[in-house]
Amino acid sequence: MQALIDKAVLASRWLLVVFFLGMAVALAAYAVGFLKKLWSFASNSLAGRDTQQLLDLLHLLDAALVASLVVTVAISSYDSLVSRLDRSEEPEGGGRAAKVDAGNLKIKLASALIAISSIHLLQIFMEVQNYEDRQVAWGLAIHGMFVAGAVALGVLDRLTKRA
């Protein structure tokens, strides 16, 4: 009986494939939205003012970081939780994202969240007149929590490697 339960629990990991494929579909839809933003950016680049161009470029950068985050999580999670990816089929031996261990993935995620949060803060600061003080304060507080969380993850990762 125990062997049957063990096999069922191990087989359940394949249910995660639905989520990873869903992330790929969501990423494709997000890419379509990115292309729309890119077209708008390119169309307005000669007519726009510098500040607006920078804000629009930051939106594109933000989208690229979010997409990279989704790919990193999907590939490394699939590789570590569902099935090892066959790196021999890729010209460069597979994606580096698949080689990310759980501790390194946490640091990468925290770093990406900080980068995304920083971009949002920069966008707020560039148009601070359009925001209430409370909104700016919350943005700073949330960003600070992301930074504190990343520092804590880094410290914990270092401490666990010493032990």
DSSP file (Angstrom, degrees, kcal/mol; ACC not computed):
  #  RESIDUE AA STRUCTURE BP1 BP2  ACC     N-H-->O    O-->H-N    N-H-->O    O-->H-N    TCO  KAPPA ALPHA  PHI   PSI    X-CA   Y-CA   Z-CA
    1    1 A M     >        0   0    0      0, 0.0     4,-2.2     0, 0.0     5,-0.2   0.000 360.0 360.0 360.0 -43.2    0.0    0.0    0.0
    2    2 A Q  H  >  +     0   0    0      1,-0.2     4,-2.7     2,-0.2     5,-0.2   0.887 360.0  53.5 -60.1 -39.8    2.8    2.4    0.9
    3    3 A A  H  > S+     0   0    0      1,-0.2     4,-2.2     2,-0.2    -1,-0.2   0.880 108.2  50.3 -63.5 -38.5    4.5    1.8   -2.5
    4    4 A L  H  > S+     0   0    0      2,-0.2     4,-2.3     1,-0.2    -2,-0.2   0.910 111.5  47.5 -65.6 -43.3    1.2    2.7   -4.2
    5    5 A I  H  X S+     0   0    0     -4,-2.2     4,-2.7     2,-0.2     5,-0.2   0.920 111.3  51.6 -63.4 -44.2    0.8    5.9   -2.2
    6    6 A D  H  X S+     0   0    0     -4,-2.7     4,-2.5     1,-0.2    -2,-0.2   0.919 111.0  47.4 -58.8 -44.6    4.5    6.8   -2.9
    7    7 A K  H  X S+     0   0    0     -4,-2.2     4,-2.5     2,-0.2    -1,-0.2   0.896 112.1  50.0 -64.7 -40.4    4.0    6.3   -6.7
    8    8 A A  H  X S+     0   0    0     -4,-2.3     4,-1.5     2,-0.2    -2,-0.2   0.913 111.7  47.7 -65.3 -42.9    0.7    8.4   -6.6
    9    9 A V  H  < S+     0   0    0     -4,-2.7     4,-0.5     2,-0.2     3,-0.2   0.928 114.1  46.9 -64.9 -44.2    2.4   11.3   -4.8
   10   10 A L  H >< S+     0   0    0     -4,-2.5     3,-1.1     1,-0.2     4,-0.2   0.891 111.1  51.9 -64.1 -39.0    5.4   11.2   -7.1
   11   11 A A  H >< S+     0   0    0     -4,-2.5     3,-1.8     1,-0.2     4,-0.2   0.783  94.9  71.9 -67.8 -26.2    3.1   11.1  -10.2
   12   12 A S  G >< S+     0   0    0     -4,-1.5     3,-1.8     1,-0.3     4,-0.4   0.722  79.2  75.7 -64.3 -19.5    1.2   14.1   -8.9
   13   13 A R  G X  S+     0   0    0     -3,-1.1     3,-1.6    -4,-0.5     4,-0.3   0.795  82.0  69.2 -61.7 -25.3    4.1   16.3   -9.7
   14   14 A W  G X  S+     0   0    0     -3,-1.8     3,-1.2     1,-0.3     4,-0.4   0.692  82.4  72.7 -68.4 -16.3    3.1   16.0  -13.4
   15   15 A L  G X> S+     0   0    0     -3,-1.8     3,-1.1     1,-0.2     4,-0.6   0.777  83.6  69.8 -64.5 -25.0    0.0   18.1  -12.6
   16   16 A L  H <> S+     0   0    0     -3,-1.6     4,-2.3    -4,-0.4     3,-0.4   0.755  80.4  75.5 -63.4 -23.6    2.4   21.0  -12.4
   17   17 A V  H <> S+     0   0    0     -3,-1.2     4,-2.9    -4,-0.3     5,-0.3   0.869  88.3  59.1 -57.5 -36.5    2.9   20.8  -16.1
   18   18 A V  H <> S+     0   0    0     -3,-1.1     4,-2.1    -4,-0.4    -1,-0.2   0.914 107.9  45.5 -57.8 -43.2   -0.6   22.4  -16.5
   19   19 A F  H  X S+     0   0    0     -4,-0.6     4,-2.2    -3,-0.4    -2,-0.2   0.902 113.0  48.8 -68.7 -41.7    0.7   25.4  -14.6
   20   20 A F  H  X S+     0   0    0     -4,-2.3     4,-1.6     2,-0.2    -2,-0.2   0.891 113.2  46.9 -68.0 -38.8    4.0   25.7  -16.5
   21   21 A L  H  X S+     0   0    0     -4,-2.9     4,-2.3    -5,-0.2    -1,-0.2   0.883 110.4  54.4 -66.8 -37.1    2.2   25.4  -19.8
   22   22 A G  H  X S+     0   0    0     -4,-2.1     4,-2.7    -5,-0.3    -2,-0.2   0.884 106.1  51.7 -61.6 -38.5   -0.3   28.0  -18.6
   23   23 A M  H  X S+     0   0    0     -4,-2.2     4,-2.4     2,-0.2    -1,-0.2   0.875 108.2  52.0 -65.9 -35.5    2.6   30.3  -17.8
   24   24 A A  H  X S+     0   0    0     -4,-1.6     4,-2.0     2,-0.2    -2,-0.2   0.910 111.3  46.3 -66.0 -41.3    3.9   29.8  -21.4
   25   25 A V  H  X S+     0   0    0     -4,-2.3     4,-2.2     2,-0.2    -2,-0.2   0.926 113.6  48.7 -65.1 -44.5    0.5   30.7  -22.8
   26   26 A A  H  X S+     0   0    0     -4,-2.7     4,-2.4     1,-0.2    -2,-0.2   0.886 109.9  52.6 -62.2 -38.3    0.3   33.8  -20.5
   27   27 A L  H  X S+     0   0    0     -4,-2.4     4,-2.2     2,-0.2    -1,-0.2   0.882 107.1  52.1 -65.0 -38.5    3.8   34.8  -21.5
   28   28 A A  H  X S+     0   0    0     -4,-2.0     4,-1.6     2,-0.2    -2,-0.2   0.913 111.2  46.7 -63.5 -42.4    2.8   34.6  -25.2
   29   29 A A  H  X S+     0   0    0     -4,-2.2     4,-1.8     1,-0.2    -2,-0.2   0.895 111.7  51.5 -65.3 -39.0   -0.2   36.9  -24.5
   30   30 A Y  H  X S+     0   0    0     -4,-2.4     4,-2.2     1,-0.2    -2,-0.2   0.861 105.9  55.8 -64.8 -35.8    2.0   39.2  -22.5
   31   31 A A  H  X S+     0   0    0     -4,-2.2     4,-2.6     2,-0.2    -1,-0.2   0.864 104.1  53.4 -64.7 -36.6    4.4   39.3  -25.5
   32   32 A V  H  X S+     0   0    0     -4,-1.6     4,-1.9     2,-0.2    -1,-0.2   0.927 109.9  47.5 -63.7 -43.8    1.6   40.4  -27.7
   33   33 A G  H  X S+     0   0    0     -4,-1.8     4,-2.2     1,-0.2    -2,-0.2   0.880 110.3  53.1 -62.9 -37.7    0.9   43.3  -25.3
   34   34 A F  H  X S+     0   0    0     -4,-2.2     4,-3.0     2,-0.2    -2,-0.2   0.923 107.0  51.2 -62.4 -44.7    4.6   44.1  -25.3
   35   35 A L  H  X S+     0   0    0     -4,-2.6     4,-2.6     1,-0.2    -1,-0.2   0.882 108.7  52.0 -61.2 -37.4    4.7   44.3  -29.1
   36   36 A K  H  X S+     0   0    0     -4,-1.9     4,-2.2     2,-0.2    -1,-0.2   0.926 112.2  45.3 -63.2 -44.7    1.8   46.7  -28.9
   37   37 A K  H  X S+     0   0    0     -4,-2.2     4,-2.7     2,-0.2    -2,-0.2   0.889 112.4  52.1 -64.7 -39.6    3.7   48.9  -26.4
   38   38 A L  H  X S+     0   0    0     -4,-3.0     4,-2.9     2,-0.2     5,-0.2   0.915 109.2  49.1 -63.9 -43.4    6.8   48.6  -28.5
   39   39 A W  H  X S+     0   0    0     -4,-2.6     4,-2.6     2,-0.2    -2,-0.2   0.925 112.4  48.3 -61.8 -44.3    5.0   49.7  -31.7
   40   40 A S  H  X S+     0   0    0     -4,-2.2     4,-2.0     2,-0.2    -2,-0.2   0.910 112.1  49.7 -62.0 -42.5    3.4   52.7  -29.8
   41   41 A F  H  X S+     0   0    0     -4,-2.7     4,-0.7     1,-0.2    -2,-0.2   0.940 113.6  45.2 -61.3 -48.2    6.9   53.6  -28.4
   42   42 A A  H >< S+     0   0    0     -4,-2.9     3,-0.5     1,-0.2     4,-0.4   0.885 113.1  50.8 -64.9 -38.8    8.5   53.5  -31.8
   43   43 A S  H 3< S+     0   0    0     -4,-2.6     3,-0.3     1,-0.2     4,-0.2   0.855 118.5  37.1 -66.9 -35.3    5.6   55.4  -33.4
   44   44 A N  H 3X S+     0   0    0     -4,-2.0     4,-2.3    -5,-0.2    -1,-0.2   0.392  88.2  98.8 -97.9   2.9    5.8   58.2  -30.9
   45   45 A S  T << S+     0   0    0     -4,-0.7    -1,-0.2    -3,-0.5    -2,-0.1   0.829  86.8  42.5 -66.1 -31.8    9.5   58.3  -30.4
   46   46 A L  T  4 S+     0   0    0     -4,-0.4    -1,-0.2    -3,-0.3    -2,-0.1   0.791 121.1  40.2 -82.7 -27.1   10.1   61.3  -32.7
   47   47 A A  T  4 S+     0   0    0     -4,-0.2    -2,-0.2    -3,-0.1    -1,-0.1   0.690  97.5  92.4 -94.5 -19.8    7.1   63.3  -31.5
   48   48 A G  S  < S-     0   0    0     -4,-2.3     2,-0.2     1,-0.1    -3,-0.0  -0.287  76.8-111.0 -79.2 159.7    7.3   62.6  -27.7
   49   49 A R     >  -     0   0    0      1,-0.1     4,-2.4    -2,-0.0     5,-0.2  -0.512  33.8-107.7 -83.3 159.1    9.1   64.6  -25.1
   50   50 A D  H  > S+     0   0    0      1,-0.2     4,-2.4     2,-0.2     5,-0.2   0.870 116.5  52.0 -57.2 -42.9   12.1   63.1  -23.4
   51   51 A T  H  > S+     0   0    0      1,-0.2     4,-2.3     2,-0.2    -1,-0.2   0.916 111.6  46.5 -63.2 -43.6   10.4   62.5  -20.1
   52   52 A Q  H  > S+     0   0    0      2,-0.2     4,-2.7     1,-0.2    -1,-0.2   0.885 110.9  52.8 -67.0 -38.0    7.5   60.6  -21.7
   53   53 A Q  H  X S+     0   0    0     -4,-2.4     4,-2.6     2,-0.2    -2,-0.2   0.918 109.8  48.7 -62.3 -42.4    9.9   58.6  -23.9
   54   54 A L  H  X S+     0   0    0     -4,-2.4     4,-2.4     2,-0.2    -2,-0.2   0.911 111.5  49.4 -64.4 -41.9   11.9   57.6  -20.8
   55   55 A L  H  X S+     0   0    0     -4,-2.3     4,-1.8     2,-0.2    -2,-0.2   0.922 112.3  47.8 -61.8 -43.9    8.7   56.5  -19.0
   56   56 A D  H  X S+     0   0    0     -4,-2.7     4,-1.7     1,-0.2    -2,-0.2   0.893 111.5  50.6 -64.4 -39.4    7.6   54.5  -22.0
   57   57 A L  H  X S+     0   0    0     -4,-2.6     4,-2.5     1,-0.2    -1,-0.2   0.878 107.4  53.8 -65.6 -37.6   11.0   52.9  -22.2
   58   58 A L  H  X S+     0   0    0     -4,-2.4     4,-2.6     2,-0.2    -1,-0.2   0.863 105.1  54.3 -64.6 -35.4   10.8   52.0  -18.5
   59   59 A H  H  X S+     0   0    0     -4,-1.8     4,-2.2     2,-0.2    -1,-0.2   0.904 109.5  47.8 -62.6 -40.9    7.5   50.3  -19.1
   60   60 A L  H  X S+     0   0    0     -4,-1.7     4,-2.2     2,-0.2    -2,-0.2   0.913 112.3  48.6 -66.2 -42.0    9.2   48.2  -21.8
   61   61 A L  H  X S+     0   0    0     -4,-2.5     4,-2.3     2,-0.2    -2,-0.2   0.909 110.0  52.2 -62.9 -42.3   12.0   47.4  -19.5
   62   62 A D  H  X S+     0   0    0     -4,-2.6     4,-2.3     1,-0.2    -1,-0.2   0.915 109.1  49.7 -58.9 -45.1    9.6   46.4  -16.8
   63   63 A A  H  X S+     0   0    0     -4,-2.2     4,-2.5     1,-0.2    -1,-0.2   0.893 109.5  51.5 -63.4 -39.9    7.8   44.1  -19.1
   64   64 A A  H  X S+     0   0    0     -4,-2.2     4,-2.3     2,-0.2    -1,-0.2   0.897 110.4  48.9 -64.8 -39.8   11.0   42.4  -20.1
   65   65 A L  H  X S+     0   0    0     -4,-2.3     4,-2.2     2,-0.2    -2,-0.2   0.905 111.5  48.8 -66.1 -41.4   12.0   41.9  -16.5
   66   66 A V  H  X S+     0   0    0     -4,-2.3     4,-2.2     2,-0.2    -2,-0.2   0.925 112.0  49.0 -64.0 -43.9    8.6   40.4  -15.7
   67   67 A A  H  X S+     0   0    0     -4,-2.5     4,-2.3     1,-0.2    -2,-0.2   0.909 111.0  50.1 -62.5 -42.0    8.8   38.1  -18.7
   68   68 A S  H  X S+     0   0    0     -4,-2.3     4,-2.6     1,-0.2    -1,-0.2   0.887 109.1  52.6 -62.7 -38.8   12.3   37.0  -17.7
   69   69 A L  H  X S+     0   0    0     -4,-2.2     4,-2.4     2,-0.2     5,-0.2   0.915 108.9  49.0 -63.0 -44.2   11.1   36.3  -14.2
   70   70 A V  H  X S+     0   0    0     -4,-2.2     4,-2.7     2,-0.2    -2,-0.2   0.922 112.9  47.3 -62.3 -44.9    8.3   34.1  -15.6
   71   71 A V  H  X S+     0   0    0     -4,-2.3     4,-2.8     2,-0.2     5,-0.4   0.921 111.9  50.3 -64.1 -44.2   10.7   32.1  -17.8
   72   72 A T  H  X S+     0   0    0     -4,-2.6     4,-2.2     1,-0.2     5,-0.3   0.930 114.3  43.9 -60.4 -46.1   13.2   31.6  -15.0
   73   73 A V  H  X S+     0   0    0     -4,-2.4     4,-2.3    -5,-0.2     5,-0.3   0.932 115.6  47.9 -65.5 -45.8   10.6   30.4  -12.6
   74   74 A A  H  X S+     0   0    0     -4,-2.7     4,-2.3    -5,-0.2     5,-0.2   0.943 117.0  40.4 -63.0 -48.9    8.9   28.1  -15.2
   75   75 A I  H  X S+     0   0    0     -4,-2.8     4,-2.6    -5,-0.2     5,-0.2   0.948 119.3  43.2 -68.9 -48.4   12.1   26.5  -16.5
   76   76 A S  H  X S+     0   0    0     -4,-2.2     4,-2.0    -5,-0.4     5,-0.2   0.886 116.4  48.2 -68.4 -36.1   13.9   26.1  -13.1
   77   77 A S  H  X>S+     0   0    0     -4,-2.3     4,-2.8    -5,-0.3     5,-0.5   0.924 113.0  47.3 -68.8 -43.2   10.7   24.8  -11.4
   78   78 A Y  I  X>S+     0   0    0     -4,-2.3     4,-2.0    -5,-0.3     5,-2.0   0.939 113.6  49.2 -60.0 -46.3    9.9   22.3  -14.1
   79   79 A D  I  <5S+     0   0    0     -4,-2.6    -1,-0.2    -5,-0.2    -2,-0.2   0.866 120.3  34.9 -63.4 -37.6   13.5   21.1  -14.1
   80   80 A S  I  <5S+     0   0    0     -4,-2.0    -1,-0.2    -5,-0.2    -2,-0.2   0.779 129.5  29.6 -90.7 -25.8   13.7   20.7  -10.4
   81   81 A L  I  <5S+     0   0    0     -4,-2.8    -3,-0.2    -5,-0.2    -2,-0.2   0.775 129.1  20.4-105.4 -30.5   10.1   19.5   -9.6
   82   82 A V  I  <<S-     0   0    0     -4,-2.0     2,-0.3    -5,-0.5    -3,-0.2   0.866 120.8 -20.2-107.1 -64.5    8.8   17.7  -12.6
   83   83 A S      < -     0   0    0     -5,-2.0    -1,-0.3   -70,-0.1    -2,-0.2  -0.985  62.9-105.8-154.3 136.4   11.4   16.3  -15.0
   84   84 A R        -     0   0    0     -2,-0.3     2,-0.2    -4,-0.1    -5,-0.1  -0.429  41.7-120.8 -62.8 132.6   15.0   17.1  -15.7
   85   85 A L        -     0   0    0     -2,-0.1     2,-1.1   -10,-0.1    -1,-0.1  -0.528  19.6-118.9 -75.9 142.8   15.4   19.0  -19.0
   86   86 A D    >   -     0   0    0     -2,-0.2     3,-0.9     1,-0.2     4,-0.3  -0.722  31.5-177.7 -84.0 101.9   17.5   17.3  -21.7
   87   87 A R  G >   +     0   0    0     -2,-1.1     3,-0.7     1,-0.2     6,-0.2   0.608  69.0  76.9 -78.0 -12.1   20.2   19.9  -22.1
   88   88 A S  G 3  S+     0   0    0      1,-0.2    -1,-0.2     5,-0.2     5,-0.1   0.734  86.5  61.2 -72.6 -20.3   21.9   17.9  -24.9
   89   89 A E  G <  S+     0   0    0     -3,-0.9    -1,-0.2     4,-0.1    -2,-0.2   0.737  90.9  80.3 -78.0 -22.1   19.3   19.0  -27.5
   90   90 A E  S X  S-     0   0    0     -3,-0.7     3,-1.7    -4,-0.3     0, 0.0  -0.609  84.3-127.3 -86.4 144.9   20.1   22.7  -27.1
   91   91 A P  T 3  S+     0   0    0      0, 0.0    -1,-0.1     0, 0.0    -4,-0.0   0.857 111.8  39.9 -58.8 -35.4   23.1   24.2  -28.9
   92   92 A E  T 3  S-     0   0    0     -3,-0.0    -4,-0.1     0, 0.0    -3,-0.1   0.158 127.4 -94.4-100.3  18.3   24.5   25.7  -25.7
   93   93 A G  S <  S-     0   0    0     -3,-1.7    -5,-0.2    -6,-0.2    -6,-0.1   0.794  79.8 -54.7  78.1  27.1   23.6   22.7  -23.5
   94   94 A G  S    S-     0   0    0     -7,-0.1     2,-0.1    -8,-0.1    -7,-0.1  -0.094  82.5 -47.1  93.2 166.2   20.2   24.0  -22.3
   95   95 A G    >   -     0   0    0      1,-0.1     3,-0.9    -2,-0.0     4,-0.4  -0.423  38.6-133.2 -74.6 145.8   19.2   27.1  -20.6
   96   96 A R  G >  S+     0   0    0      1,-0.2     3,-1.1     2,-0.2    -1,-0.1   0.748 103.3  71.3 -67.1 -23.1   21.0   28.5  -17.6
   97   97 A A  G >  S+     0   0    0      1,-0.3     3,-1.2     2,-0.2    -1,-0.2   0.837  91.3  57.9 -63.4 -30.9   17.7   28.9  -15.9
   98   98 A A  G <  S+     0   0    0     -3,-0.9    -1,-0.3     1,-0.3    -2,-0.2   0.705  98.7  60.5 -71.6 -18.1   17.3   25.2  -15.6
   99   99 A K  G <  S+     0   0    0     -3,-1.1     2,-0.4    -4,-0.4    -1,-0.3   0.335  77.9 115.1 -90.8   7.2   20.6   25.1  -13.6
  100  100 A V    <   -     0   0    0     -3,-1.2     2,-0.1   -28,-0.1   -20,-0.1  -0.656  57.0-146.2 -82.6 125.9   19.3   27.3  -10.9
  101  101 A D     >  -     0   0    0     -2,-0.4     4,-2.7     1,-0.1     5,-0.2  -0.367  30.9 -98.0 -83.8 172.2   19.0   25.6   -7.5
  102  102 A A  H  > S+     0   0    0      1,-0.2     4,-1.8     2,-0.2     5,-0.1   0.889 122.8  46.9 -60.5 -42.8   16.2   26.5   -5.0
  103  103 A G  H  > S+     0   0    0      1,-0.2     4,-1.6     2,-0.2    -1,-0.2   0.917 114.5  46.6 -65.6 -43.2   18.4   28.9   -2.9
  104  104 A N  H  > S+     0   0    0      1,-0.2     4,-2.6     2,-0.2    -2,-0.2   0.865 108.7  56.6 -66.5 -36.4   19.7   30.7   -6.0
  105  105 A L  H  X S+     0   0    0     -4,-2.7     4,-2.9     1,-0.2     5,-0.2   0.905 104.4  52.5 -62.2 -41.5   16.2   30.9   -7.4
  106  106 A K  H  X S+     0   0    0     -4,-1.8     4,-2.5     1,-0.2    -1,-0.2   0.915 110.9  46.9 -60.6 -42.8   15.0   32.7   -4.3
  107  107 A I  H  X S+     0   0    0     -4,-1.6     4,-2.6     2,-0.2    -2,-0.2   0.911 112.7  49.5 -65.7 -42.5   17.8   35.3   -4.7
  108  108 A K  H  X S+     0   0    0     -4,-2.6     4,-2.5     2,-0.2    -2,-0.2   0.914 112.2  48.0 -62.8 -42.7   17.1   35.7   -8.4
  109  109 A L  H  X S+     0   0    0     -4,-2.9     4,-2.6     2,-0.2    -2,-0.2   0.927 112.5  48.3 -63.1 -44.7   13.4   36.2   -7.7
  110  110 A A  H  X S+     0   0    0     -4,-2.5     4,-2.1    -5,-0.2    -2,-0.2   0.906 112.2  49.5 -62.8 -41.1   14.1   38.7   -5.0
  111  111 A S  H  X S+     0   0    0     -4,-2.6     4,-2.4     2,-0.2    -1,-0.2   0.905 111.3  48.9 -64.4 -41.6   16.5   40.6   -7.2
  112  112 A A  H  X S+     0   0    0     -4,-2.5     4,-2.7     2,-0.2     5,-0.2   0.909 110.4  50.8 -65.3 -41.5   14.0   40.7  -10.0
  113  113 A L  H  X S+     0   0    0     -4,-2.6     4,-2.7     1,-0.2    -1,-0.2   0.894 110.6  49.5 -62.8 -38.8   11.3   42.0   -7.7
  114  114 A I  H  X S+     0   0    0     -4,-2.1     4,-2.6     2,-0.2    -2,-0.2   0.917 111.5  48.7 -65.4 -42.6   13.6   44.7   -6.5
  115  115 A A  H  X S+     0   0    0     -4,-2.4     4,-2.0     2,-0.2    -2,-0.2   0.923 113.7  46.1 -63.0 -44.2   14.5   45.7  -10.0
  116  116 A I  H  X S+     0   0    0     -4,-2.7     4,-2.1     1,-0.2    -2,-0.2   0.920 114.0  48.6 -64.4 -43.9   10.8   45.8  -11.0
  117  117 A S  H  X S+     0   0    0     -4,-2.7     4,-2.5    -5,-0.2    -2,-0.2   0.885 109.1  53.7 -63.1 -39.0    9.9   47.8   -7.9
  118  118 A S  H  X S+     0   0    0     -4,-2.6     4,-2.6     2,-0.2    -1,-0.2   0.896 107.2  51.0 -62.9 -40.6   12.8   50.2   -8.6
  119  119 A I  H  X S+     0   0    0     -4,-2.0     4,-2.3     2,-0.2    -1,-0.2   0.920 110.2  49.2 -63.4 -42.8   11.5   50.8  -12.1
  120  120 A H  H  X S+     0   0    0     -4,-2.1     4,-2.2     2,-0.2    -2,-0.2   0.909 111.1  49.9 -63.7 -40.8    8.0   51.6  -10.7
  121  121 A L  H  X S+     0   0    0     -4,-2.5     4,-3.0     2,-0.2    -2,-0.2   0.916 109.3  51.4 -63.4 -42.1    9.5   53.9   -8.1
  122  122 A L  H  X S+     0   0    0     -4,-2.6     4,-2.0     1,-0.2    -1,-0.2   0.902 109.2  50.9 -60.8 -40.5   11.5   55.7  -10.8
  123  123 A Q  H  X S+     0   0    0     -4,-2.3     4,-0.9     2,-0.2    -1,-0.2   0.903 111.7  47.8 -63.2 -40.3    8.3   56.1  -12.8
  124  124 A I  H >< S+     0   0    0     -4,-2.2     3,-0.8     1,-0.2     6,-0.2   0.938 111.3  49.9 -64.7 -46.5    6.5   57.6   -9.7
  125  125 A F  H >< S+     0   0    0     -4,-3.0     3,-1.0     1,-0.3    -1,-0.2   0.832 106.2  56.3 -63.9 -31.6    9.4   60.0   -9.0
  126  126 A M  H 3< S+     0   0    0     -4,-2.0    -1,-0.3     1,-0.3    -2,-0.2   0.754 123.0  26.3 -72.3 -22.2    9.4   61.2  -12.6
  127  127 A E  T X< S+     0   0    0     -4,-0.9     3,-2.5    -3,-0.8    -1,-0.3  -0.202  77.3 143.1-129.1  41.5    5.7   62.1  -12.3
  128  128 A V  G X   +     0   0    0     -3,-1.0     3,-1.7     1,-0.3    -3,-0.1   0.766  64.5  68.8 -58.3 -27.3    5.6   62.7   -8.5
  129  129 A Q  G 3  S+     0   0    0      1,-0.3    -1,-0.3    -4,-0.1    -4,-0.1   0.707  95.2  56.9 -64.9 -18.4    3.1   65.6   -9.1
  130  130 A N  G <  S+     0   0    0     -3,-2.5     2,-0.3    -6,-0.2    -1,-0.3   0.417 101.1  70.8 -91.4   1.3    0.5   63.1  -10.2
  131  131 A Y  S <  S-     0   0    0     -3,-1.7     2,-0.2    -4,-0.2     0, 0.0  -0.890  78.8-122.3-121.4 148.4    0.7   61.1   -6.9
  132  132 A E     >  -     0   0    0     -2,-0.3     4,-2.0     1,-0.1     3,-0.4  -0.513  31.7-112.2 -80.2 156.2   -0.4   61.7   -3.4
  133  133 A D  H  > S+     0   0    0      1,-0.2     4,-2.8     2,-0.2     5,-0.2   0.871 118.2  57.1 -56.2 -37.8    2.2   61.6   -0.6
  134  134 A R  H  > S+     0   0    0      1,-0.2     4,-2.5     2,-0.2    -1,-0.2   0.898 105.3  49.7 -62.5 -40.7    0.6   58.5    0.7
  135  135 A Q  H  > S+     0   0    0     -3,-0.4     4,-2.2     2,-0.2    -1,-0.2   0.901 112.2  47.7 -65.0 -41.0    1.0   56.7   -2.6
  136  136 A V  H  X S+     0   0    0     -4,-2.0     4,-2.4     2,-0.2    -2,-0.2   0.921 111.7  50.6 -64.9 -43.7    4.7   57.6   -2.7
  137  137 A A  H  X S+     0   0    0     -4,-2.8     4,-2.6     1,-0.2    -2,-0.2   0.909 110.8  48.5 -61.8 -42.8    5.2   56.6    0.9
  138  138 A W  H  X S+     0   0    0     -4,-2.5     4,-2.8     2,-0.2     5,-0.3   0.903 110.0  52.3 -64.7 -40.0    3.5   53.2    0.3
  139  139 A G  H  X S+     0   0    0     -4,-2.2     4,-2.2     1,-0.2    -2,-0.2   0.921 112.3  45.2 -60.5 -43.9    5.7   52.7   -2.8
  140  140 A L  H  X S+     0   0    0     -4,-2.4     4,-2.6     2,-0.2    -2,-0.2   0.903 113.3  50.3 -65.4 -41.7    8.8   53.4   -0.8
  141  141 A A  H  X S+     0   0    0     -4,-2.6     4,-2.0     2,-0.2    -2,-0.2   0.919 112.0  46.4 -64.5 -43.9    7.7   51.1    2.0
  142  142 A I  H  X S+     0   0    0     -4,-2.8     4,-2.1     2,-0.2    -1,-0.2   0.921 113.3  49.4 -65.1 -43.3    6.9   48.2   -0.3
  143  143 A H  H  X S+     0   0    0     -4,-2.2     4,-2.4    -5,-0.3    -2,-0.2   0.917 109.5  52.6 -61.3 -42.7   10.2   48.6   -2.1
  144  144 A G  H  X S+     0   0    0     -4,-2.6     4,-2.8     1,-0.2    -1,-0.2   0.876 107.6  51.5 -60.2 -38.3   12.0   48.7    1.3
  145  145 A M  H  X S+     0   0    0     -4,-2.0     4,-2.6     2,-0.2    -1,-0.2   0.888 108.3  51.5 -67.1 -38.5   10.3   45.5    2.3
  146  146 A F  H  X S+     0   0    0     -4,-2.1     4,-2.3     2,-0.2    -2,-0.2   0.932 112.5  46.2 -61.1 -44.8   11.4   43.9   -1.0
  147  147 A V  H  X S+     0   0    0     -4,-2.4     4,-2.5     2,-0.2    -2,-0.2   0.934 113.2  48.6 -63.6 -46.1   15.0   45.0   -0.3
  148  148 A A  H  X S+     0   0    0     -4,-2.8     4,-2.5     1,-0.2    -1,-0.2   0.898 111.6  50.5 -61.8 -40.3   14.8   43.8    3.4
  149  149 A G  H  X S+     0   0    0     -4,-2.6     4,-2.5     2,-0.2    -1,-0.2   0.901 110.3  49.2 -63.6 -41.5   13.4   40.5    2.3
  150  150 A A  H  X S+     0   0    0     -4,-2.3     4,-2.5     2,-0.2    -2,-0.2   0.906 111.2  49.3 -65.7 -41.2   16.2   40.0   -0.3
  151  151 A V  H  X S+     0   0    0     -4,-2.5     4,-2.6     2,-0.2    -2,-0.2   0.927 111.5  49.6 -62.5 -43.8   18.9   40.9    2.3
  152  152 A A  H  X S+     0   0    0     -4,-2.5     4,-2.8     1,-0.2    -2,-0.2   0.913 110.9  49.5 -62.0 -42.6   17.3   38.4    4.7
  153  153 A L  H  X S+     0   0    0     -4,-2.5     4,-2.6     2,-0.2    -1,-0.2   0.908 111.4  49.8 -62.1 -41.8   17.2   35.7    2.0
  154  154 A G  H  X S+     0   0    0     -4,-2.5     4,-2.3     2,-0.2    -2,-0.2   0.917 112.2  46.9 -63.0 -43.7   20.9   36.4    1.2
  155  155 A V  H  X S+     0   0    0     -4,-2.6     4,-2.7     2,-0.2    -2,-0.2   0.937 114.0  47.5 -64.2 -46.4   21.9   36.2    4.9
  156  156 A L  H  X S+     0   0    0     -4,-2.8     4,-2.6     1,-0.2    -2,-0.2   0.900 111.2  51.5 -61.8 -40.5   19.9   32.9    5.4
  157  157 A D  H  X S+     0   0    0     -4,-2.6     4,-1.5    -5,-0.2    -1,-0.2   0.919 112.2  46.2 -62.4 -43.5   21.4   31.4    2.2
  158  158 A R  H  X S+     0   0    0     -4,-2.3     4,-1.3     1,-0.2    -2,-0.2   0.903 113.0  49.8 -65.8 -41.4   24.9   32.3    3.4
  159  159 A L  H  X S+     0   0    0     -4,-2.7     4,-1.3     1,-0.2    -2,-0.2   0.897 110.2  49.5 -65.9 -39.5   24.3   30.9    6.9
  160  160 A T  H  < S+     0   0    0     -4,-2.6    -1,-0.2     1,-0.2    -2,-0.2   0.794 107.1  55.4 -71.6 -26.6   22.8   27.7    5.6
  161  161 A K  H  < S+     0   0    0     -4,-1.5    -1,-0.2    -5,-0.2    -2,-0.2   0.801 107.3  50.6 -74.0 -28.0   25.8   27.1    3.3
  162  162 A R  H  <        0   0    0     -4,-1.3    -2,-0.2     1,-0.2    -1,-0.2   0.807 360.0 360.0 -75.7 -30.4   28.2   27.5    6.3
  163  163 A A     <        0   0    0     -4,-1.3    -1,-0.2    -5,-0.1    -2,-0.2   0.485 360.0 360.0 -75.5 360.0   26.3   24.9    8.4
